[in-house]
Amino acid sequence: MSDLALILERCRQGDELAWEALVRQYQSRVYATALQYVRDADEALDLAQDIFVRVYTHLDTFEGHKTFLPWLLRLARNAAIDHLRRRKARPPRRDVQVEDNPPLPDTRPLPDAQWESKGRRQLVNDAMGQLTSTNREMILLKEIQGLNLKEIAEILGIPVGTVKSRSNRARLELARAILVLDPSAGMSTP
Amino acid sequence: MNDNQRERMVQGVLARTIGSPCGRARALISAQSDDPLEKVDTSLLSGHTAHCPSCRSFAAVMAWLPRPLVELAEVDPGEAFTNATLRAMLPWRQRVARRLRNLGEEWMALMRRPRFAWEAAYIGAAIIGLLFAAPISPLRDVPGEALRVAQANPVQALVEVSRRQLPATVVNWGDAAWAATGERAGTITRNWRDDLWDRLGRAWNAGTPLGPDTAELGASLRAGRGNRIRKAIDQIKKDFYGIGTELATASGRNNPHNQQDSSGERHGC
């Protein structure tokens, strides 16, 4: 039995330490996913918490033979859709400054290599903000989270062929958006 | 012809025939991220990108993209996030546990309210009304059917209704069980029953109540049979005694001689 399987089993039994370990192991991934859906750092924190609550309440429905990440991302997607629907139905009372592409939060120190990395990530993140929600979701699931075509097809409920063509289209749109933002992208950095 | 002239000529021909092939080139550039291209496609693509700076940039971006995309897979939400999430979970779990624990107490508290009986009666009446009186209710004919059954020959009608509503298998089992019981009870029950029917008939025709002397019938059976048969017979006897008394009373009220069958045969229930 793998470490993750053990942790999940302990979580099901109500082991609080196992739950904390699971949260720590997946919080960055869940937060990154939430961030791509809502495009707002504070809102993404709330959404990420909602996602973890869902994970906790649905742990019994997780079937061990399937991989955990696709299951987690499916829950995350459903939570994000609910969150966006609620936001649409009831706009926030506080004034929100419109910022299409918020800077990625990062509390780590930034030596040169990391500075470069942050620049790359920020550029791609900005370009992601230019995509349609369908294309952004496709890039998120396939290129960012690394799911395969079949897993994405199951999550989205569409045929594998459709996933492939949408993924292709999304990549093209993303590359175009990056070149608009920075025509030298891909040339100057290794 | 120098390079510039050659390139201008190619662009001119393309513009007058198929337009720009960049769309096809970029589709191939994107597709090769999923699957390797065929050899000929790879060759055609490199031929195009060698002369098309725009597609060359595009290819460079596509080759560069995976790394920053993978870097976006995880974004640190900050140390406070874990604690905030765990804190957010705690009240939720406590809420559920407390809710479950208090459910029984809340119900008992509800039961202790003085008005609860009135409210329950009111709700019950409303439910019964909805079930049996609402025009769209599938049970609306049930009271009428029950009344019809009660006004008809009650025992037979009830048996028939029950038989109609039971699956055939159950009815067959019931018949088989009844037959087996009849066999085991034997002639004693049949004789006793026939005798009782005679007495009932006579009592009906005479308009007099059936006397308690039928107890002697039961007494005559007690010696030879088991307890279960005896108890059953006693119960049937009591029932028949009650029915006989009712019939006699009714016939006395309604001048039984006018209702008497001319053939003198008994009137069954």
Boltz contact constraints between the chains, C-beta under 6 A:
constraints:
  - contact:
      token1: [A, 23]
      token2: [B, 82]
      max_distance: 6.0
  - contact:
      token1: [A, 23]
      token2: [B, 85]
      max_distance: 6.0
  - contact:
      token1: [A, 24]
      token2: [B, 82]
      max_distance: 6.0
  - contact:
      token1: [A, 27]
      token2: [B, 77]
      max_distance: 6.0
  - contact:
      token1: [A, 27]
      token2: [B, 81]
      max_distance: 6.0
  - contact:
      token1: [A, 28]
      token2: [B, 74]
      max_distance: 6.0
  - contact:
      token1: [A, 28]
      token2: [B, 75]
      max_distance: 6.0
  - contact:
      token1: [A, 28]
      token2: [B, 76]
      max_distance: 6.0
  - contact:
      token1: [A, 29]
      token2: [B, 74]
      max_distance: 6.0
  - contact:
      token1: [A, 31]
      token2: [B, 75]
      max_distance: 6.0
  - contact:
      token1: [A, 31]
      token2: [B, 77]
      max_distance: 6.0
  - contact:
      token1: [A, 32]
      token2: [B, 73]
      max_distance: 6.0
  - contact:
      token1: [A, 32]
      token2: [B, 74]
      max_distance: 6.0
  - contact:
      token1: [A, 32]
      token2: [B, 75]
      max_distance: 6.0
  - contact:
      token1: [A, 35]
      token2: [B, 75]
      max_distance: 6.0
  - contact:
      token1: [A, 49]
      token2: [B, 85]
      max_distance: 6.0
  - contact:
      token1: [A, 49]
      token2: [B, 88]
      max_distance: 6.0
  - contact:
      token1: [A, 52]
      token2: [B, 85]
      max_distance: 6.0
  - contact:
      token1: [A, 107]
      token2: [B, 78]
      max_distance: 6.0
  - contact:
      token1: [A, 120]
      token2: [B, 68]
      max_distance: 6.0
  - contact:
      token1: [A, 121]
      token2: [B, 68]
      max_distance: 6.0
  - contact:
      token1: [A, 121]
      token2: [B, 71]
      max_distance: 6.0
  - contact:
      token1: [A, 121]
      token2: [B, 72]
      max_distance: 6.0
  - contact:
      token1: [A, 124]
      token2: [B, 68]
      max_distance: 6.0
  - contact:
      token1: [A, 143]
      token2: [B, 69]
      max_distance: 6.0
  - contact:
      token1: [A, 144]
      token2: [B, 69]
      max_distance: 6.0
  - contact:
      token1: [A, 144]
      token2: [B, 72]
      max_distance: 6.0
  - contact:
      token1: [A, 144]
      token2: [B, 73]
      max_distance: 6.0
  - contact:
      token1: [A, 145]
      token2: [B, 73]
      max_distance: 6.0
  - contact:
      token1: [A, 168]
      token2: [B, 30]
      max_distance: 6.0
  - contact:
      token1: [A, 171]
      token2: [B, 30]
      max_distance: 6.0
  - contact:
      token1: [A, 172]
      token2: [B, 26]
      max_distance: 6.0
  - contact:
      token1: [A, 172]
      token2: [B, 30]
      max_distance: 6.0
  - contact:
      token1: [A, 175]
      token2: [B, 58]
      max_distance: 6.0
  - contact:
      token1: [A, 175]
      token2: [B, 61]
      max_distance: 6.0
  - contact:
      token1: [A, 175]
      token2: [B, 62]
      max_distance: 6.0
  - contact:
      token1: [A, 178]
      token2: [B, 61]
      max_distance: 6.0
  - contact:
      token1: [A, 179]
      token2: [B, 61]
      max_distance: 6.0
  - contact:
      token1: [A, 185]
      token2: [B, 61]
      max_distance: 6.0
  - contact:
      token1: [A, 186]
      token2: [B, 60]
      max_distance: 6.0
  - contact:
      token1: [A, 186]
      token2: [B, 61]
      max_distance: 6.0
  - contact:
      token1: [A, 186]
      token2: [B, 64]
      max_distance: 6.0
  - contact:
      token1: [A, 187]
      token2: [B, 60]
      max_distance: 6.0
